[in-house]
Structure formats: structure tokens, C-alpha cells
């Protein structure tokens, strides 16, 4: 019995017990359902062992949507607790755990897989490739992310959630002040998912640099691919810092080192610096692919080429460079003095220039266009004003002297939600609507989609604009309660209304998926939006080899030109195609990594050693396995092509 | 139509900030540093509102003018690569705005990191403000007084807070007197403040520090120099001296009411300043002076 005591929740509540029951019921239902419908084989063959970038992309996106609801439930609980002064819905400990998991889940397990999911699905199609450079590594990336996400998510029912904030500042996150295993979960779950992300970065960098279709020079790449390229460069440079920081944090917590302790020569400031040396570039890892999505969507529905292609690329390169030299603005108040603050204040505000260029380029893309207001376009058009509000408040925060007053307040919370929600979440929703027909062969209902977009946009304003005010009125972030006399009540009540609107908006999206699945027509062709880039030159559904023959690229809108000017996109004859085989190794490694992480969290050394050996065994097997992939014969390709509507 | 409604909502929200029935705490400064910051904030709000209006107007214009429903069926949008001059304007204007803001920002940085103007004639009042879970300890070395969770300050002198922590990183913040600064366990940071007028202000730890964070507040009372002197005398007559045992007790995690002591804990538990100065042998006059204080405190302690 003693052995199992460590898994108990240190600070339980009825809601947590209810969640345990719910998790158990859902798990049993899934197992029973799969068995009853005899879908285990299908699941294993088509999804768990797949190395196809399209299927991995879809799995990333499904995971991201699940995590969106997990993080959203956290958000609703927080807003409910704060909606009235001295509210007793949650106590301090629960509130602390909830805002910590909300932050981690939304950034690392919602936004990240969302963008990586779309990168997976779209990038190889946009560059005319048959898969990514290392398909099996790609599958491993997904399963590592998924193992990390699941490990993090069970924390609240097994052993307790982390409670030191998503920034997990030391010494608060050290054993002395965070006594539960929660912060171990933070250190190890993010580590596992982070390794997956790092592998993704290397994989996509190689893919984009080496696997573009003939004729596609760098300056003829679609803008989303450009944004993915730059994002992956940032990933490759930024994520190792996180890896190291988390490893040092793990050593501090589990092996008694003092890297970040305030005694024995440790330095708590070191964690803050390392965290944000990764953390600020991370913001751009999220926002740049979102910018790429907007560029595609706006250009498609303005029926015009993207204005200022070169300056779009240049601005992203400049943003990526600046993203590494602004991290100190997350702690202007650490006492580094006027000179250092001045430098980082200037670099921070300088980011507004390339970002502004992008905003103006999108506006100028609309100029002389023929704007069709579909749901993805509506999200993009709502993004511009809302993101501008978030962006200009970012410039205000960049003024370091004034930041002494904004720092750690709701003003800051309002700012980053006003950039991340319109910037990243709207982009992901736009992309979801935009690429849905390519993924699933039917379109999501446009009317429901637009209603949802309006509810989400207005909900965002209602939820977060009041926080600017309460922040300037002195409401610090992360306070689980406040007094009536403070006068924060009214603003938090308005925020609660906005949060409920957001919840309703997301629920409507789910309903839309259900509704469209039932009612939407399936004969939509392969290019339902009349789009401009290469991914729309594929059939729907996309055959596993993507393109029967390699496209030939002349401009950054070759597909559009082939439609308008009748140029030939696919000049070559069909030849046999080399494809990678499925593999169970990445999935198995994901499971072992999950167990490895779980053992690590609870400092169970023998299972940890066994799992470590298991991981190395998988790697050895992988290294010595003789798998050269397989060929798809010309006949098979011709048959598939005929079935899907002939060679385009 | 809907877009307009959304825009209207945003404008109303901004107007509420700007107009505000009663002034928001941060925009209602009672000291020179907070005033510098409030001025920066208001200036940037106006400037940014201008940018927001330009972007909103451009977007509205494009959306109204170039909707497909307003155009001929066979209209084919032209291919436009970009224009050097247009892009120069798109870069140039933001550069000018950022340059101006940087200019203001750098100046303000040096203002808030120094004794405020008009207070140079008198030596600043040094107060050591240290946090422990979840309390604030204020030590007045000059007056030889220590308080818990409340702060009395005179209005005629600049204030120099020496911040450090007995636990997690905290942030010392009195919004109406000026912005915050971190208090950390392994170094001392300095925050320069001053109060213009007598009054009562809210002070708090702004940086999340665990379970008791929300209630980690303190009261600040600014008073005339005469009243301040009277208070100091009164404390010396009525309060008990702080002892090492008593202080250890105070450091226990939890919440405490207001407390007053004579003497300061700095005598037996000096602030973590000067660690780095030891090695670097910094000869900067002010820093050096503090070093001496610290050394004396230290030798006292070892003599016990």
C-alpha cells in the first residue's frame, strides 16, 4: 500500500475525483468501442504505425483540439473563480495548479501541435514533395509530443499538478516550495515533447531545403512554407536551451544539485534567463506559421497575389533574428539597471517594425482585390484589428520604465492573450476551415463557421479588454482572489462573460464539424476555394504519394498560373514511386517514453532504468533494421489517378 | 455591420480606460516616479490609438471598396508585386514611431533608476524591504526600527528600497508611488521611489510566490516629516526589540498582521548584498559604503 501512496493527490477535491471517474469511463469506452467495432487492426495499420505526413498532421491537429478543450476548461474555471470578489469556488492551491496547467497546455500542447500539424499536412504538399525528409523520425516526433502531453495531463489525477506557473520560476519551483511531484511532471513531460519538437525542426528544415519540386527556388516558395522554414530554424536554435534548462531543473529537483537554488552558489535568475532565451523565440515559433497561414488565406480570398512577397520574407527573417535578442523584456524588473533595460527596450520595440510591415502588406493585398468573405477569410479579417490591439500594447510593454507598472499585472495577461488568440488561434481556426476539405473531402458549413468566428472574436474582446483596465488599476496576475474594495469585480465579471462566449464559439465549431459531416456535399472537387498554391493541385482525397509526377515550378503561384494561363504543371510521365514503409517503432517508443517519464516523475529508478534500456533497444533495432521502403508500381498509380479523376 | 459593432466595442473599451469614472491606480500617481511612468503610459496610449485608428480605417476601406459583391463579375484583380515607395513608407513611419518611443523610454529608464529630481538635497531614506512567505519585513537601519506588513514613509525625502527575499522571487510594488522591482534571495536590488503627498497607498508582492500570494500585501502611509519623527520616537518607546528567535518565528510560512519592533534583523541576518562586490573589489563610492555596513553587521554577528 505504501508504494501507492505516492500517487495520491496531495490536495484533492470533488472535481478531481469526478475527473478520475470520467477519464476511466472514457478510456473503457474507447477500448470497448474499438473492440466492438473491430477497429484495432485499422487503428494500428492506418494511424498508429503511419509515417505519412498527412495522417501525422491530422493526428497533431486532433490532439491540439483535445488540448484546446482541456486548456479551455482550465480557463473557464479560473475566470469563474475570479468573476466575483472573495469567491470560494477554488482555493489558492487549485487555482495555482489550474493557471499553471492552462499556460503549459495552451502553449506547448495546443498551439505547438496545431502549428506543427498544419506544417506536417501542408508543407510537403506546398513544395511538391511526397513526404518529409525523415518520415519515421516525423512519426517519432508526434509520438514523443503525444507521450509528453498525456504525461502532463495525468498529473492532476496522479500525484498532483505543477503549481509554480507555466514559467516555473525557481526557487519557487524547487523542492522547498513546490513539494508535490507536480513540477517533476512539468520538467519531464515538457522535456519529452520538446525532444519531439526539436526533431521536427531538423526534419522540416531538411525537407524544405532539400525536397522542393524542380524549379522551386527559395524565393518561389509559398509564404506558409517560408514561415515554416524560418520557424524551424528558430526551433533548432531555441529548443536546445529549453532542453538544457529542463535537465538542470530536473537535476535540482531529483538529484540535489543547486543550479537554480538560492543557496550554495546557485542562481535563481539563471532559470529565468534560460527559460526566456527559449521562451521568447517560442512566441515567434507560434506566430510565424500563423502569419504564413494568413498570407495564404488572404491572398486566396482577395483573389490577388500576396503584396510585397520579398518584404514579407525579409520581415520574417528580421523577426526571427530579433526574437533572440529581446528575452530580458520578460523581467525588466530584475534590477539589471537602466542601460541594459534601454537596450532590450529598443530591440523589443524594433520588432514592431517588421510586424507592422506584414500588417500593411496584408492590407495592401486586399487593395484592388475581389474579396470573398469565407470563414477562413473572416478569421483573417478579424485577426488584423484584434491583433493590432494586442500588438500596440506590446509596444507599450516594451517601454521598460512603464513596464515596471505593467509587469505581473492583468495588463500583461490581456496583452499576450490579445496577440496569441487573434494571432495564433484565429490562424489555426482559419487553417482548419481552409484545409478541412483537403483533409476530409467535405467542407465545413460556412454560415455556422462565420457565426462562430464572430462569437469568438467578440468573446475575445469582451474577455480580455477589461483586463487592460483592471491591470492598470493594480490587479496582479495569478491572484486567486481579491477584495471587494479593490474594485476589480466588475472587470472580472465582464471577462467571465467573454470567456463563456469563447466557450460557446468553440462549441459551435464542434457542432459545425458534426453538422457538416452529416450534411455537407462530398463532390467538392480538389480545389474548392479556387486557391493559388501547389497543395490544391493534388487530388481529394490525396493519394499517399501526393503527386503522381513531380510538378514543375516557374513562379510562387504556379498552380494559379496553370489555371489562368494554362501552363503545364505536371509535364513528366508517371514512373514508379518509392515510399517509406509503416513502422510500429515510433509508437512503441512513445509508450516507453511515457513510462520512462512517469517513472522519472516519481523517482522510481528501477522502472526508469528498464525504460531507458527499452528506448536504446528500440534505437538499436531501428538502426539495424533493413527496411528500404517499397515501390508503388506504375499500374497502381495509374489506377489510383483514374479513380481520383485523371492525371491533372 | 458586425465588424462595425466589434470595432465600436473596442473603442468603448479603450474609452473606458481613458475616461475612467475614477482614475485607475497606476494612472493616479502620488510620487515622481509613478508620474514619469503614468506620463509614458498615457503618451503611448494616445500614440498607439493613432496607429490603431489608421489600421482600422485602412482595413474598413479595403473591405468596403473591394468586396467581390461590389465588383463586376468578370473583374480580374491585377498582379501587383509591390512598390518601393509604398514599402518605404510602411517601414519608415513605424521606424520613426519606434525611434521616438525609444528616445522617451531610455530617458525614463534613467529617471526611474535614480533619485527623483527635487529630492537630491536630502539623503534618501534607506529601507530594507525583504519578503518571506507571505509577508513583508521593513527594516529602517537609520531609525533602528523594523515593521511587518506596513510601511511608514516621510514625504520630504527620497526613498531607497533595498529589496531581497527569504524565499521565492517576489516583486515589491506600490503602484501609486512607482513601478515594481524583484526581490530575490541571492542579491539585493534597489528601487528608487518618493511620495509627494501624505496619503495611504496599497503595496503588494506582484510576483507569484505560492499559496499565500494573493494576500501578500502591505499598507503604505506617507506622512509629513514631523509626523514620521513622532512615529519613530513612539516606536522606540513602545515596541519590543526584535530578536533572532522572534525573527525566525516571523519567517515561518503564513500570514501575519502588522507588527513593530525596535532594532532590525539586519544585525543578525544581513541582507545578501556585497557577495559579488567582495571579489570584484568595486570602488564605487556608494556601493562601497554599503559594503562596510554589511561587513560591520557581519562581524557583529560572528562576535555574538
Interface residues (C-beta under 8 A of the other chain):
Chain A: X92 X93 X96 X163 X164 X165 X169 X171 X172 X177 X262 X263 X266 X267 X268 X269 X272 X302 X303 X304 X305 X307 X308 X309 X310 X311 X331 X333 X334 X335 X337 X338 X339 X341 X342 X345 X346 X349 X350 X352 X353 X356 X357 X359 X360 X361 X363 X364 X366 X367 X368 X369 X370 X371 X372 X373 X381 X382 X384 X385 X388 X389 X392 X393 X395 X396 X398 X399 X400 X401 X402 X403 X404 X405 X407 X408 X409 X454 X457 X458 X461 X462 X465 X466 X468 X469 X472 X473 X474 X476 X477 X478 X479 X480 X481 X482
Chain B: X2 X3 X5 X6 X7 X9 X10 X13 X14 X16 X17 X20 X24 X25 X26 X27 X34 X36 X37 X38 X40 X41 X44 X45 X48 X51 X52 X55 X56 X58 X59 X62 X63 X66 X67 X68 X71 X75 X76 X77 X78 X79 X80 X81 X82 X86 X87 X90 X91 X94 X95 X97 X98 X101 X102 X104 X105 X106 X108 X109 X110 X111 X112 X113 X114 X133 X163 X167 X168 X169 X171 X173 X175 X178 X179 X180 X181 X182 X184 X185 X186 X187 X189 X190 X202 X204 X205 X206 X207 X208 X209 X210 X211 X212 X213 X214
